[in-house]
Protein backbone atom coordinates (compact mmCIF):
# COMPACT_ATOMS: atom_id res chain seq x y z
CA UNK A 1 0.00 0.00 0.00
CA UNK A 2 1.50 3.39 -0.91
CA UNK A 3 2.40 5.80 1.86
CA UNK A 4 0.57 9.11 1.71
CA UNK A 5 2.88 11.95 2.78
CA UNK A 6 1.55 14.93 4.67
CA UNK A 7 4.29 17.45 5.51
CA UNK A 8 3.26 20.21 7.88
CA UNK A 9 6.21 22.52 7.22
CA UNK A 10 7.97 21.14 4.17
CA UNK A 11 11.58 19.96 3.93
CA UNK A 12 14.43 21.85 5.57
CA UNK A 13 16.14 24.50 3.48
CA UNK A 14 19.80 24.13 2.54
CA UNK A 15 20.89 26.87 4.96
CA UNK A 16 19.51 25.22 8.12
CA UNK A 17 21.52 22.03 8.74
CA UNK A 18 20.30 21.68 12.33
CA UNK A 19 16.61 21.40 11.48
CA UNK A 20 15.22 18.07 12.62
CA UNK A 21 12.06 16.32 11.51
CA UNK A 22 9.58 14.84 13.95
CA UNK A 23 7.57 12.23 12.07
CA UNK A 24 4.54 10.13 12.87
CA UNK A 25 3.46 6.94 11.08
CA UNK A 26 -0.21 5.95 10.98
CA UNK A 27 -2.05 2.88 9.72
CA UNK A 28 -5.15 2.82 7.51
CA UNK A 29 -7.39 3.26 10.59
CA UNK A 30 -5.44 6.40 11.59
CA UNK A 31 -3.93 4.61 14.59
CA UNK A 32 -0.56 6.06 15.53
CA UNK A 33 2.08 3.41 14.98
CA UNK A 34 5.39 5.19 15.61
CA UNK A 35 6.92 8.58 16.38
CA UNK A 36 10.54 9.41 15.59
CA UNK A 37 12.99 12.17 14.76
CA UNK A 38 15.76 12.56 12.20
CA UNK A 39 17.69 15.22 10.31
CA UNK A 40 17.27 12.99 7.26
CA UNK A 41 13.88 11.31 7.61
CA UNK A 42 14.00 9.60 4.22
CA UNK A 43 17.17 7.73 5.20
CA UNK A 44 15.73 6.89 8.62
CA UNK A 45 12.56 5.50 7.05
CA UNK A 46 14.70 3.10 5.03
CA UNK A 47 15.93 1.69 8.36
CA UNK A 48 12.35 1.27 9.56
CA UNK A 49 11.44 -0.83 6.48
CA UNK A 50 12.76 -3.97 8.22
CA UNK A 51 10.37 -3.56 11.16
CA UNK A 52 7.40 -5.94 11.18
CA UNK A 53 4.98 -3.01 11.57
CA UNK A 54 6.27 -1.14 8.49
CA UNK A 55 3.78 -2.89 6.19
CA UNK A 56 0.95 -1.24 8.17
CA UNK A 57 2.17 2.33 7.56
CA UNK A 58 -0.16 4.16 5.18
CA UNK A 59 0.41 7.78 6.18
CA UNK A 60 3.24 9.85 7.55
CA UNK A 61 3.07 13.32 9.07
CA UNK A 62 6.21 15.44 9.34
CA UNK A 63 6.79 18.53 11.44
CA UNK A 64 10.13 20.33 11.28
CA UNK A 65 11.92 21.77 14.32
CA UNK A 66 14.75 24.31 14.30
CA UNK A 67 17.14 22.06 16.25
CA UNK A 68 17.51 18.51 17.51
CA UNK A 69 16.93 19.39 21.17
CA UNK A 70 13.54 20.91 20.38
CA UNK A 71 12.64 17.90 18.23
CA UNK A 72 13.71 15.47 21.00
CA UNK A 73 11.51 17.28 23.51
CA UNK A 74 8.55 17.22 21.11
CA UNK A 75 9.17 13.53 20.35
CA UNK A 76 9.22 12.56 24.04
CA UNK A 77 6.03 14.54 24.69
CA UNK A 78 4.29 13.02 21.64
CA UNK A 79 5.21 9.47 22.67
CA UNK A 80 4.13 10.00 26.27
CA UNK A 81 0.82 11.68 25.43
CA UNK A 82 -0.17 9.94 22.17
CA UNK A 83 0.97 6.37 23.00
CA UNK A 84 2.17 5.09 19.61
CA UNK A 85 1.83 1.33 19.35
CA UNK A 86 5.45 0.53 18.44
CA UNK A 87 7.57 3.03 20.36
CA UNK A 88 9.28 1.51 23.37
CA UNK A 89 11.38 4.39 24.71
CA UNK A 90 9.32 7.06 26.56
CA UNK A 91 6.11 5.07 25.96
CA UNK A 92 3.83 4.75 28.96
CA UNK A 93 1.24 2.49 27.34
CA UNK A 94 0.19 -0.27 29.69
CA UNK A 95 1.84 -3.55 28.78
CA UNK A 96 -0.24 -6.61 27.92
CA UNK A 97 -0.69 -8.64 31.17
CA UNK A 98 0.10 -11.92 29.39
CA UNK A 99 3.46 -10.52 28.27
CA UNK A 100 4.18 -9.01 31.69
CA UNK A 101 3.56 -12.40 33.29
CA UNK A 102 5.82 -14.12 30.77
CA UNK A 103 8.63 -11.60 31.25
CA UNK A 104 8.39 -11.63 35.05
CA UNK A 105 8.44 -15.43 35.30
CA UNK A 106 11.62 -17.04 36.62
CA UNK A 107 14.36 -16.98 34.00
CA UNK A 108 14.57 -20.34 32.28
CA UNK A 109 14.14 -21.65 28.78
CA UNK A 110 10.55 -22.29 27.80
CA UNK A 111 10.05 -24.80 25.05
CA UNK A 112 6.30 -24.40 24.71
CA UNK A 113 3.44 -22.29 26.02
CA UNK A 114 2.46 -25.33 28.07
CA UNK A 115 5.66 -24.82 30.10
CA UNK A 116 4.68 -21.21 30.77
CA UNK A 117 1.00 -21.98 31.39
CA UNK A 118 0.80 -25.48 32.92
CA UNK A 119 -2.94 -25.03 33.58
CA UNK A 120 -3.53 -24.09 29.93
CA UNK A 121 -4.56 -20.86 28.25
CA UNK A 122 -7.75 -19.71 26.62
CA UNK A 123 -8.14 -19.29 22.89
CA UNK A 124 -8.29 -15.52 23.44
CA UNK A 125 -4.97 -15.55 25.31
CA UNK A 126 -3.40 -17.64 22.55
CA UNK A 127 -4.64 -15.19 19.91
CA UNK A 128 -3.21 -12.23 21.87
CA UNK A 129 0.16 -13.97 22.19
CA UNK A 130 0.26 -14.74 18.47
CA UNK A 131 -0.71 -11.13 17.64
CA UNK A 132 2.01 -9.76 19.90
CA UNK A 133 4.62 -12.03 18.39
CA UNK A 134 3.60 -10.95 14.89
CA UNK A 135 3.82 -7.28 15.88
CA UNK A 136 7.15 -7.67 17.59
CA UNK A 137 5.70 -5.63 20.48
CA UNK A 138 6.91 -7.90 23.28
CA UNK A 139 8.44 -5.79 26.02
VOPAGU-2260 file (C-alpha; in pm, 1 decimal, decimal comma):
REM VOPAGU-2260
SITE   aa  ch    i         X         Y         Z
SITE  UNK   A    0       0,0       0,0       0,0
SITE  UNK   A    1     150,0     339,2     -91,0
SITE  UNK   A    2     240,0     579,9     185,5
SITE  UNK   A    3      56,8     911,2     170,6
SITE  UNK   A    4     288,2    1195,1     278,3
SITE  UNK   A    5     155,0    1492,6     467,4
SITE  UNK   A    6     428,7    1745,4     551,3
SITE  UNK   A    7     325,9    2021,4     788,0
SITE  UNK   A    8     621,0    2251,7     721,6
SITE  UNK   A    9     797,3    2114,1     417,5
SITE  UNK   A   10    1157,6    1996,4     393,4
SITE  UNK   A   11    1443,2    2185,5     557,1
SITE  UNK   A   12    1613,7    2450,3     348,3
SITE  UNK   A   13    1980,0    2412,9     254,4
SITE  UNK   A   14    2088,6    2687,5     496,1
SITE  UNK   A   15    1951,4    2521,6     812,1
SITE  UNK   A   16    2152,0    2202,7     874,2
SITE  UNK   A   17    2029,6    2168,2    1233,2
SITE  UNK   A   18    1661,5    2140,2    1148,1
SITE  UNK   A   19    1522,2    1806,7    1261,6
SITE  UNK   A   20    1205,7    1631,9    1151,3
SITE  UNK   A   21     958,0    1483,5    1394,9
SITE  UNK   A   22     756,8    1222,6    1207,5
SITE  UNK   A   23     454,2    1012,5    1286,9
SITE  UNK   A   24     346,1     694,5    1108,4
SITE  UNK   A   25     -21,3     594,5    1097,9
SITE  UNK   A   26    -205,1     287,5     972,2
SITE  UNK   A   27    -515,4     281,9     751,0
SITE  UNK   A   28    -738,8     326,3    1058,9
SITE  UNK   A   29    -543,9     640,3    1159,1
SITE  UNK   A   30    -393,3     460,7    1459,0
SITE  UNK   A   31     -55,6     606,2    1553,0
SITE  UNK   A   32     208,4     341,1    1498,0
SITE  UNK   A   33     538,7     518,5    1560,6
SITE  UNK   A   34     691,9     858,0    1638,0
SITE  UNK   A   35    1053,8     941,1    1558,9
SITE  UNK   A   36    1299,0    1217,1    1476,0
SITE  UNK   A   37    1576,3    1255,6    1220,4
SITE  UNK   A   38    1769,2    1521,7    1031,4
SITE  UNK   A   39    1727,1    1299,4     725,8
SITE  UNK   A   40    1387,7    1130,7     761,4
SITE  UNK   A   41    1400,1     959,8     422,2
SITE  UNK   A   42    1717,3     772,7     520,3
SITE  UNK   A   43    1572,6     689,4     861,7
SITE  UNK   A   44    1256,3     550,1     704,7
SITE  UNK   A   45    1470,1     310,0     503,0
SITE  UNK   A   46    1593,1     169,1     836,2
SITE  UNK   A   47    1234,8     127,5     955,6
SITE  UNK   A   48    1144,5     -82,9     648,4
SITE  UNK   A   49    1276,3    -397,3     822,2
SITE  UNK   A   50    1037,1    -355,6    1115,9
SITE  UNK   A   51     739,7    -594,5    1118,1
SITE  UNK   A   52     497,8    -301,4    1157,3
SITE  UNK   A   53     626,5    -113,7     849,4
SITE  UNK   A   54     377,9    -288,5     619,2
SITE  UNK   A   55      94,5    -124,4     816,9
SITE  UNK   A   56     216,6     232,8     755,9
SITE  UNK   A   57     -16,3     415,6     518,1
SITE  UNK   A   58      40,8     777,8     617,8
SITE  UNK   A   59     324,4     984,7     755,0
SITE  UNK   A   60     307,4    1331,7     906,6
SITE  UNK   A   61     620,8    1544,1     934,4
SITE  UNK   A   62     678,5    1852,6    1143,7
SITE  UNK   A   63    1012,6    2033,4    1128,5
SITE  UNK   A   64    1191,7    2177,4    1432,1
SITE  UNK   A   65    1475,1    2431,1    1429,8
SITE  UNK   A   66    1714,2    2206,4    1625,2
SITE  UNK   A   67    1751,5    1850,9    1750,5
SITE  UNK   A   68    1693,4    1938,9    2117,3
SITE  UNK   A   69    1353,7    2090,6    2038,5
SITE  UNK   A   70    1264,5    1789,6    1823,4
SITE  UNK   A   71    1371,0    1546,8    2100,3
SITE  UNK   A   72    1151,0    1728,4    2351,2
SITE  UNK   A   73     855,1    1721,7    2111,3
SITE  UNK   A   74     917,5    1352,5    2035,5
SITE  UNK   A   75     921,7    1255,9    2404,0
SITE  UNK   A   76     602,8    1454,3    2468,6
SITE  UNK   A   77     428,7    1301,7    2164,1
SITE  UNK   A   78     520,9     946,8    2266,7
SITE  UNK   A   79     412,6     999,5    2627,0
SITE  UNK   A   80      82,4    1168,0    2542,5
SITE  UNK   A   81     -17,4     994,1    2217,5
SITE  UNK   A   82      96,8     637,5    2300,0
SITE  UNK   A   83     216,8     509,4    1960,5
SITE  UNK   A   84     183,4     132,9    1935,4
SITE  UNK   A   85     545,2      52,6    1844,3
SITE  UNK   A   86     756,8     302,9    2035,7
SITE  UNK   A   87     927,7     151,3    2337,1
SITE  UNK   A   88    1138,5     439,4    2470,8
SITE  UNK   A   89     932,4     705,9    2655,6
SITE  UNK   A   90     610,9     507,2    2596,4
SITE  UNK   A   91     382,6     475,2    2896,4
SITE  UNK   A   92     123,8     249,1    2733,9
SITE  UNK   A   93      18,5     -27,1    2968,6
SITE  UNK   A   94     183,7    -354,8    2877,6
SITE  UNK   A   95     -24,0    -660,7    2792,1
SITE  UNK   A   96     -69,2    -863,7    3116,5
SITE  UNK   A   97       9,6   -1192,3    2938,6
SITE  UNK   A   98     345,9   -1052,3    2826,7
SITE  UNK   A   99     417,7    -901,3    3169,1
SITE  UNK   A  100     356,5   -1239,6    3329,5
SITE  UNK   A  101     582,2   -1412,1    3077,0
SITE  UNK   A  102     863,1   -1159,9    3124,6
SITE  UNK   A  103     839,1   -1163,0    3504,6
SITE  UNK   A  104     844,0   -1542,8    3529,8
SITE  UNK   A  105    1162,4   -1704,1    3662,0
SITE  UNK   A  106    1435,5   -1698,2    3400,4
SITE  UNK   A  107    1457,0   -2033,8    3228,2
SITE  UNK   A  108    1414,0   -2165,1    2878,5
SITE  UNK   A  109    1055,2   -2228,8    2779,8
SITE  UNK   A  110    1004,6   -2479,6    2505,4
SITE  UNK   A  111     629,6   -2439,7    2470,7
SITE  UNK   A  112     344,2   -2229,3    2601,8
SITE  UNK   A  113     246,2   -2532,9    2807,4
SITE  UNK   A  114     566,0   -2482,0    3009,5
SITE  UNK   A  115     467,5   -2120,6    3077,0
SITE  UNK   A  116     100,0   -2198,5    3139,0
SITE  UNK   A  117      79,9   -2547,9    3292,2
SITE  UNK   A  118    -294,0   -2503,3    3358,0
SITE  UNK   A  119    -352,5   -2409,2    2993,0
SITE  UNK   A  120    -455,9   -2085,8    2824,7
SITE  UNK   A  121    -774,7   -1970,6    2662,4
SITE  UNK   A  122    -814,2   -1928,8    2288,8
SITE  UNK   A  123    -829,2   -1552,2    2344,2
SITE  UNK   A  124    -496,9   -1555,3    2531,3
SITE  UNK   A  125    -340,1   -1763,5    2255,3
SITE  UNK   A  126    -463,8   -1519,0    1990,6
SITE  UNK   A  127    -320,9   -1223,4    2187,4
SITE  UNK   A  128      16,4   -1396,6    2219,1
SITE  UNK   A  129      26,0   -1473,8    1847,0
SITE  UNK   A  130     -71,0   -1113,3    1764,4
SITE  UNK   A  131     200,8    -975,7    1990,5
SITE  UNK   A  132     461,6   -1202,9    1839,4
SITE  UNK   A  133     360,0   -1094,7    1489,1
SITE  UNK   A  134     381,6    -727,5    1588,4
SITE  UNK   A  135     715,0    -766,8    1758,8
SITE  UNK   A  136     570,0    -563,5    2048,0
SITE  UNK   A  137     691,0    -789,8    2328,0
SITE  UNK   A  138     843,6    -579,4    2602,0
